[in-house]
Amino acid sequence: MKNTKYDFESVVDRHSTNSLKWDLFEDDLPMWVADMDFKVAPAINEAILKRANHPVYGYTIVPDELFEAYIDWWYRRYGLEMSREQMAYSVGVMPSISSMIRCLTDVGDEILIQSPVYHVFYHVIEENNRKVLENQLVYENGKYFIDFDDLDENLSEVKLMILCNPHNPIGKIWSREDLDKIDELCKKHDVILISDEIHCDLTDPKLKYNPFKSSDNVVRCLSPSKSFNIAGFQSSIVQTSNNELLEKIKNQMHIDNSGSCNVFAATAVVAAYNQSEEWLEELKEVLYENKQFVKEYLSEELPVIKLVECDATYLLWLDCSELKVPSKVLSGFLRQNQGLFLSAGIDFGKNGDSFLRMNIACPQELLREGLLRLKAGIIALNTFNKGLY
Ligand SMILES: Cc1ncc(COP(=O)(O)O)c(C=O)c1O
């Protein structure tokens, strides 16, 4: 491990903190839900402690400072210009997507997503009594592509598309060319595009994601919760250059009560964007090292599982097709046999069923343990399957 200024090596015991990852199924080594096992940047911790020291925790307004932090961050890092008037606060990306589904579509409408994709997209569409229409991503020679003919056809059926950029779970940064083609097709069919860019900062060290171009049919969802491991504060924004659209969304978020800010959220967001960039740059190096570690381990010790090439997020998409076991059975077996909890690929769409998703945002000690368990689990499975692989 390279020398780092910040501590990405110590294993932090997260048990008994009401952690979804560690306390829901206490006996497992959890490498599923997308949060990280690293301590946050010191500036965030200090800012929260300072606020916590003030002993009154009443209702809180969203300070302009928070919006300015977003504006500065995107301009500084991605050259994207946004203004305060284009933004609305939300308690999370999924709550705001849910509100947008309610105000921009009708019950029974189809909404387009690109599978395999973040499983909550399915839930939020179906729980709002809308239907999922899939533009299935094409998987060839270990890489994913968009089928633009299928996208063109499907966009003629919908009012709304949800894009994930970078894409969870395949870890792909969509190219400018791909994004421009999506933009062109959405405009052709008069479709509003929600661009979920929650994973945008977590790219390989020398890479940058491409923000979706601003235009009247585009709403961007942004949040520091993945980049800085502060999902527990539940904070995000929506941003669009279309004022009328923004008013409609704000109105729905008001009805849904999803636009208020908890007492610590703005403090954490401002400390993240304004004071923790150096920490983020180190984190990206650490995640890249972890990815290389997994890649080498799989090719040397467990070649039956292939790592899908990726350039963003800390979620690895493992191609387990050679095992010929449905992903739920495989992940269930690994949990039962090894206490290793990876996400089953089927959760992300039917075309994800020969994959597992592995969260590698943890100190290397835990990652090594996870890989050892994965190998031991596959050996045990092989014994059951009488040496199939
Ligand atoms: C693509 C994507 N969008 C949204 C979320 C959740 O966002 P929030 O916690 O702000 O609702 C996640 C969490 O893993 C995600 O991967």
Ligand as a Chemical Component Dictionary entry (heavy atoms), coordinates in Angstrom:
data_LIG
# 
_chem_comp.id                   LIG 
_chem_comp.type                 NON-POLYMER 
_chem_comp.pdbx_formal_charge   0 
_chem_comp.three_letter_code    LIG 
# 
loop_
_chem_comp_atom.comp_id 
_chem_comp_atom.atom_id 
_chem_comp_atom.alt_atom_id 
_chem_comp_atom.type_symbol 
_chem_comp_atom.charge 
_chem_comp_atom.model_Cartn_x 
_chem_comp_atom.model_Cartn_y 
_chem_comp_atom.model_Cartn_z 
_chem_comp_atom.pdbx_ordinal 
LIG C1 C1 C 0 -26.915 4.983 -8.788 1  
LIG C2 C2 C 0 -27.401 5.287 -7.404 2  
LIG N1 N1 N 0 -28.336 6.225 -7.220 3  
LIG C3 C3 C 0 -28.805 6.538 -5.989 4  
LIG C4 C4 C 0 -28.339 5.878 -4.866 5  
LIG C5 C5 C 0 -28.899 6.218 -3.527 6  
LIG O1 O1 O 0 -28.911 7.586 -3.327 7  
LIG P1 P1 P 0 -29.585 8.225 -2.042 8  
LIG O2 O2 O 0 -29.047 7.496 -0.849 9  
LIG O3 O3 O 0 -29.186 9.655 -2.097 10 
LIG O4 O4 O 0 -31.069 8.037 -2.202 11 
LIG C6 C6 C 0 -27.343 4.891 -5.021 12 
LIG C7 C7 C 0 -26.833 4.159 -3.851 13 
LIG O5 O5 O 0 -26.166 3.175 -3.953 14 
LIG C8 C8 C 0 -26.879 4.596 -6.311 15 
LIG O6 O6 O 0 -25.940 3.653 -6.524 16 
# 
loop_
_chem_comp_bond.comp_id 
_chem_comp_bond.atom_id_1 
_chem_comp_bond.atom_id_2 
_chem_comp_bond.value_order 
_chem_comp_bond.pdbx_ordinal 
LIG C1 C2 SING 1  
LIG C2 N1 SING 2  
LIG C2 C8 DOUB 3  
LIG N1 C3 DOUB 4  
LIG C3 C4 SING 5  
LIG C4 C5 SING 6  
LIG C4 C6 DOUB 7  
LIG C5 O1 SING 8  
LIG O1 P1 SING 9  
LIG P1 O2 DOUB 10 
LIG P1 O3 SING 11 
LIG P1 O4 SING 12 
LIG C6 C7 SING 13 
LIG C6 C8 SING 14 
LIG C7 O5 DOUB 15 
LIG C8 O6 SING 16 
# 
